[in-house]
Amino acid sequence: MLIDWFTVGAQIINFLILVWLLKHFLYKPILDAIDAREKRIAAELADADSKKADAEKERTDFENKNKVFDQQRSALLGKATDEAKTERERLIDQARKDADSLRVTQADAQRGDQIRLGSEITILAEKEVFAIARKALADLATVSLEERVGEVFTRRLRELDPKAKELLGAALKKSPQPALVRSAFDLPADQKAAIQNALNETFSAVVRIKFEESQDAICGIELTANGQKVAWSIASYLTELSKKVSDLVDAQSHAAIKPTPKPETTKAPEPEPVALAGAK
């Protein structure tokens, strides 16, 4: 068989042309499309990884923020609790102070009422004692209360103890002014003369005296000279009565605040008339 080399050459040339055409117009677009697709897929995968990383970062940030928020919430809650406790203690302390202040105010008001009540009772007692004493002396001795007080005072002058007598005598000698005799009532002339005689006899000298009426000498008579004083009055009775009234009001006040068993009471002995002598 004879080989037609021209035909063989032509077929080889046609094959090469076909291969070139396939490669240029078929394989290359397909390969380019495959490369483009691979690049797109790779880009999408990279974008997906980036988004996943962003999502992980956001999740981590969110968790961290939640932790920070929980810590801040716990801190704020603890602070609010402490502040509420402090404010509660302050309010309780303030309420206690207000209660104490109110108690002191009430006690002061009660004490003022007590003083006023004692004063009113004292004044009433003075009037009643004067009235009863005058009536009793008038019925029993047929002498007035003022006369009896003058007699008692004169006797007190004559019965001074040595020390009181010495002090009063020195005061009478040193005093540039006459001795002052004060009484709650105007002394009759005979009583003034009796007091003058008692002083003259007691101190063996003529004693200058001045008589004066004063309501401070509660139903009594007092003699003062250069800081020394001799007195007799029912003021001591009224002082004792005022103390008893004050004690009674105090007991009633305490009983009103806190009930206590009622103590047994005993009758106090009646005070005796006293003569005062010494520094004023």
C-alpha positions as CSV (number, residue, x, y, z in Angstrom):
1,M,0.0,0.0,0.0
2,L,1.4,3.3,-1.0
3,I,1.4,6.1,1.6
4,D,0.2,9.5,0.4
5,W,2.4,11.7,2.3
6,F,0.6,14.8,1.1
7,T,-2.6,13.5,2.6
8,V,-0.8,12.5,5.8
9,G,0.8,16.0,6.0
10,A,-2.5,17.6,5.3
11,Q,-4.2,15.6,8.1
12,I,-1.5,16.4,10.5
13,I,-1.8,20.0,9.7
14,N,-5.6,19.8,10.1
15,F,-5.2,18.0,13.4
16,L,-2.9,20.7,14.7
17,I,-5.3,23.4,13.5
18,L,-8.1,21.5,15.2
19,V,-6.1,21.2,18.5
20,W,-5.2,24.9,18.3
21,L,-8.8,25.8,17.7
22,L,-10.1,23.6,20.5
23,K,-7.5,24.9,22.9
24,H,-8.1,28.5,21.9
25,F,-11.9,28.5,21.7
26,L,-12.9,25.6,24.0
27,Y,-10.4,24.6,26.6
28,K,-9.2,28.1,27.5
29,P,-12.7,29.6,28.2
30,I,-13.5,26.4,30.2
31,L,-10.3,26.7,32.1
32,D,-10.8,30.4,32.6
33,A,-14.4,29.8,33.8
34,I,-13.1,27.1,36.2
35,D,-10.4,29.4,37.5
36,A,-12.9,32.2,38.0
37,R,-15.3,29.9,39.8
38,E,-12.5,28.6,42.0
39,K,-11.4,32.2,42.8
40,R,-15.1,33.1,43.5
41,I,-15.5,30.1,45.8
42,A,-12.2,30.9,47.5
43,A,-13.3,34.6,48.0
44,E,-16.7,33.5,49.3
45,L,-15.0,31.0,51.7
46,A,-12.6,33.8,52.8
47,D,-15.5,36.2,53.3
48,A,-17.4,33.5,55.3
49,D,-14.3,33.0,57.5
50,S,-14.0,36.7,58.0
51,K,-17.7,36.9,58.9
52,K,-17.3,34.0,61.2
53,A,-14.4,35.6,62.9
54,D,-16.3,38.8,63.2
55,A,-19.2,36.9,64.7
56,E,-16.9,35.2,67.1
57,K,-15.4,38.5,68.1
58,E,-18.9,40.1,68.5
59,R,-19.9,37.1,70.6
60,T,-16.8,37.4,72.8
61,D,-17.3,41.1,73.1
62,F,-21.0,40.6,74.0
63,E,-20.0,38.0,76.7
64,N,-17.4,40.3,78.0
65,K,-19.9,43.2,78.1
66,N,-22.3,40.9,79.9
67,K,-19.7,40.0,82.5
68,V,-18.8,43.7,83.0
69,F,-22.5,44.5,83.2
70,D,-23.0,41.8,85.8
71,Q,-20.1,43.0,87.8
72,Q,-21.3,46.6,87.6
73,R,-24.8,45.5,88.5
74,S,-23.5,43.6,91.5
75,A,-21.3,46.5,92.6
76,L,-24.3,49.0,92.2
77,L,-26.6,46.6,94.0
78,G,-24.1,46.2,96.8
79,K,-23.6,50.0,97.0
80,A,-27.3,50.6,97.0
81,T,-27.7,48.0,99.7
82,D,-25.0,49.6,101.8
83,E,-26.4,53.1,101.2
84,A,-29.9,51.9,102.2
85,K,-28.5,50.3,105.3
86,T,-26.6,53.5,106.2
87,E,-29.7,55.6,105.5
88,R,-31.8,53.2,107.6
89,E,-29.4,53.4,110.5
90,R,-29.3,57.2,110.1
91,L,-33.1,57.5,110.2
92,I,-33.3,55.2,113.2
93,D,-30.6,57.2,115.0
94,Q,-32.4,60.5,114.0
95,A,-35.7,59.1,115.2
96,R,-34.0,58.0,118.5
97,K,-32.5,61.5,118.9
98,D,-35.9,63.1,118.1
99,A,-37.6,60.9,120.6
100,D,-34.9,61.7,123.2
101,S,-35.3,65.4,122.4
102,L,-39.1,65.1,122.7
103,R,-38.7,63.3,126.0
104,V,-36.4,66.0,127.3
105,T,-38.9,68.7,126.1
106,Q,-41.8,66.9,127.8
107,A,-39.7,66.5,130.9
108,D,-38.9,70.2,130.9
109,A,-42.5,71.0,130.4
110,Q,-43.5,68.6,133.1
111,R,-40.9,70.1,135.4
112,G,-42.2,73.6,134.6
113,D,-45.7,72.4,135.4
114,Q,-44.4,70.9,138.6
115,I,-42.7,74.2,139.6
116,R,-45.9,76.1,138.9
117,L,-48.0,73.6,140.7
118,G,-45.6,73.7,143.7
119,S,-45.7,77.5,143.7
120,E,-49.5,77.6,143.6
121,I,-49.7,75.0,146.4
122,T,-47.1,77.0,148.4
123,I,-49.1,80.2,148.0
124,L,-52.3,78.4,148.9
125,A,-50.7,76.7,151.8
126,E,-49.4,80.1,153.0
127,K,-52.9,81.5,153.0
128,E,-54.4,78.5,154.6
129,V,-51.7,78.3,157.3
130,F,-52.0,82.0,158.1
131,A,-55.8,81.7,158.4
132,I,-55.7,78.5,160.5
133,A,-53.0,79.8,162.7
134,R,-54.7,83.1,163.3
135,K,-58.0,81.4,164.1
136,A,-56.4,78.8,166.4
137,L,-54.4,81.4,168.3
138,A,-57.4,83.7,168.6
139,D,-59.5,80.8,169.9
140,L,-56.9,79.3,172.3
141,A,-54.9,82.2,173.5
142,T,-56.9,85.3,172.6
143,V,-53.8,86.8,171.0
144,S,-53.2,87.6,167.3
145,L,-50.8,85.6,165.2
146,E,-48.5,88.6,164.8
147,E,-48.3,89.1,168.6
148,R,-47.4,85.4,169.1
149,V,-44.7,85.6,166.4
150,G,-43.2,88.7,168.0
151,E,-43.1,86.9,171.4
152,V,-41.4,83.9,169.9
153,F,-38.8,86.0,168.2
154,T,-38.1,88.0,171.3
155,R,-37.5,84.7,173.2
156,R,-35.2,83.5,170.5
157,L,-33.1,86.7,170.9
158,R,-32.8,86.1,174.6
159,E,-31.9,82.4,174.1
160,L,-29.1,82.8,171.5
161,D,-26.3,80.3,171.9
162,P,-22.9,81.8,172.8
163,K,-21.4,81.5,169.4
164,A,-24.4,83.0,167.6
165,K,-24.5,85.7,170.2
166,E,-20.9,86.6,169.8
167,L,-21.1,86.8,166.0
168,L,-24.2,88.9,166.1
169,G,-22.8,91.2,168.8
170,A,-19.6,91.8,166.6
171,A,-21.8,92.5,163.6
172,L,-23.9,95.0,165.5
173,K,-20.8,96.8,166.7
174,K,-19.1,96.9,163.2
175,S,-22.3,97.9,161.3
176,P,-22.4,101.6,160.5
177,Q,-26.1,101.3,159.9
178,P,-28.8,100.4,162.3
179,A,-29.8,96.8,162.5
180,L,-32.7,96.0,160.3
181,V,-35.8,94.2,161.7
182,R,-38.1,93.0,158.9
183,S,-41.5,91.4,159.4
184,A,-44.3,90.4,157.1
185,F,-46.7,92.7,159.1
186,D,-46.5,96.1,160.9
187,L,-45.3,95.4,164.4
188,P,-47.2,97.1,167.2
189,A,-45.4,99.6,169.4
190,D,-45.2,97.3,172.4
191,Q,-43.6,94.5,170.3
192,K,-41.1,96.9,168.9
193,A,-40.3,98.0,172.4
194,A,-40.0,94.4,173.5
195,I,-37.5,93.6,170.7
196,Q,-35.5,96.7,171.5
197,N,-35.3,95.7,175.2
198,A,-34.4,92.1,174.4
199,L,-31.5,93.3,172.2
200,N,-30.3,95.9,174.8
201,E,-30.4,93.3,177.6
202,T,-28.8,90.6,175.5
203,F,-25.8,92.7,174.4
204,S,-25.7,95.0,177.4
205,A,-25.8,98.1,175.1
206,V,-28.2,100.3,173.3
207,V,-28.7,98.7,169.9
208,R,-29.8,100.8,167.1
209,I,-32.5,99.1,165.1
210,K,-34.8,100.0,162.2
211,F,-38.1,98.3,161.6
212,E,-39.3,97.5,158.1
213,E,-42.3,95.6,156.7
214,S,-41.5,93.0,154.0
215,Q,-43.5,90.2,152.4
216,D,-40.3,88.1,152.0
217,A,-40.4,87.4,155.7
218,I,-43.2,84.9,155.5
219,C,-45.2,85.2,158.7
220,G,-42.1,85.8,160.7
221,I,-39.5,88.3,161.9
222,E,-35.8,88.5,161.0
223,L,-33.0,90.7,162.2
224,T,-29.9,91.4,160.0
225,A,-26.8,93.3,160.8
226,N,-23.6,93.4,158.8
227,G,-24.2,90.0,157.2
228,Q,-25.4,88.3,160.3
229,K,-29.1,87.2,160.7
230,V,-31.4,85.9,163.4
231,A,-34.8,84.9,162.2
232,W,-37.9,83.0,163.0
233,S,-40.8,82.3,160.5
234,I,-42.9,79.6,159.1
235,A,-40.8,79.7,155.9
236,S,-39.1,76.4,157.0
237,Y,-42.6,74.8,157.1
238,L,-43.4,76.0,153.7
239,T,-40.0,74.8,152.4
240,E,-40.6,71.4,153.8
241,L,-44.1,71.4,152.3
242,S,-42.7,72.5,148.9
243,K,-40.2,69.6,149.0
244,K,-42.8,67.1,149.8
245,V,-45.0,68.4,147.0
246,S,-42.1,68.2,144.6
247,D,-41.3,64.7,145.7
248,L,-45.0,63.7,145.3
249,V,-45.2,65.3,141.8
250,D,-42.0,63.5,140.8
251,A,-43.3,60.2,142.0
252,Q,-46.5,60.7,140.0
253,S,-44.6,61.7,136.9
254,H,-42.4,58.6,137.1
255,A,-45.5,56.5,137.7
256,A,-47.2,58.0,134.6
257,I,-44.1,57.1,132.5
258,K,-43.5,53.6,134.0
259,P,-45.9,52.1,136.4
260,T,-44.3,51.1,139.7
261,P,-45.6,49.4,142.8
262,K,-47.1,51.9,145.2
263,P,-44.7,52.4,148.1
264,E,-45.9,52.4,151.7
265,T,-46.2,55.9,153.1
266,T,-45.5,56.9,156.6
267,K,-46.5,60.1,158.3
268,A,-43.6,62.5,158.4
269,P,-43.0,64.3,161.8
270,E,-44.1,67.9,161.9
271,P,-41.1,70.3,161.7
272,E,-40.3,72.3,164.8
273,P,-39.8,76.1,164.7
274,V,-36.1,76.9,164.2
275,A,-34.0,80.0,164.9
276,L,-31.3,80.9,162.3
277,A,-28.1,82.6,163.3
278,G,-25.0,83.0,161.2
279,A,-23.7,84.5,158.0
280,K,-26.3,85.7,155.6
